[in-house]
């Protein structure tokens, strides 16, 4: 298991609050599908690719 600890400044925590939920949703929709791995079998070989990344 990979443990990470993120310390965000208070200003950034505010931007992650529920107040900005709609803005964050719109940003996510704009980004969805814009990045490609070059693999067309991610759904089938998801676990294999994760294993390679975490070696």
Beta strands, then each sheet from edge to edge (+ up, - down):
end
